[in-house]
């Protein structure tokens, strides 16, 4: 009878030790998986959710997250869409804990320059927030004329004016590193 108690106790100790080992392995795998998650994956997991994006300068944009690319996101506000480069963001509020990888290799390669070229091609009127100092951003209104590898040329106009030669006040070259956000009017299908 004493032997039965001894073996039962040993079995319980072994089972408890195996459970602890399994719990430790699960916890370690969860930490390793969390360490591999990129911010863009978390943003893709939050598509369709209302989020707030605070720029490093303190400016806050809020809306429904409609796109999360490799270098920028798009928020849908009630009357506008806002393209925000990840590099300009200080913090996010309202992200889901869900992470979704980008399955498309083509989309993985499309960066900020690709989005800007699309805006230039469509001659979209924009309000461009370019970081000018620690005091924040200064909006420039106009249409993107050209997009280089690391900069864009904006034909600056008065707010709401179309890009016509007579309306262009000046050509402004903006490095991508100085872009804080680009706001455009929403299209009917957006």
C-alpha positions, 0 to 999 in steps of 0.5 A: 500500500505504501508503494502505491502512494509513492508511485502516485506521488511520483506520477503527480510530480512528473505530471506537474513538472511536464505541465510547467515545462509545457507552460514555459515553452508556450510562453517562450513561443508567444514571446518569440511570435510577438517579437516577430510582429511588425507594426504594419501587421498590427495595422492590417489587423486593425483595418476597418476600425476607428483609430487615432494617429498622433504625429510626432509633432502632436497633431492628431488624426482620427478616422477609420483605418482603410489601408496599411501599406509597407510605409504608410497608412490611410485614414478615412475621415468623414470628408477626407482621406489622410495618407500618413507615413509611418515615420511621422507617427508618434503613437497610435490609439485603438489598434487591435491586438490582431496581427495580419501579415501581408500575403502579396509580394507586390504590395510588400514592395509598394511604398510611399513613393508608389502612393504619391505617384498615384496621387500625382497621376490623378492630379489630386488636390491635397493639403500637405503637412510638411514638418518645418520645425519642432513647432509642428506642421505647416499645410501647403495646398496644391497638386503633386507634379513629380515624385522622385525616389525620396522627394516630391514636387508640389505645385502650390496653389490656394486652398481649393484651386485647381492646378493651372499654370495661372494658379501655381504660386510656387513649386515646392520640393519636399523630401519624404522625410519631411512629410507628416500627412497628406489630406485629400477629398474623399472620392465617392467610392472611398 
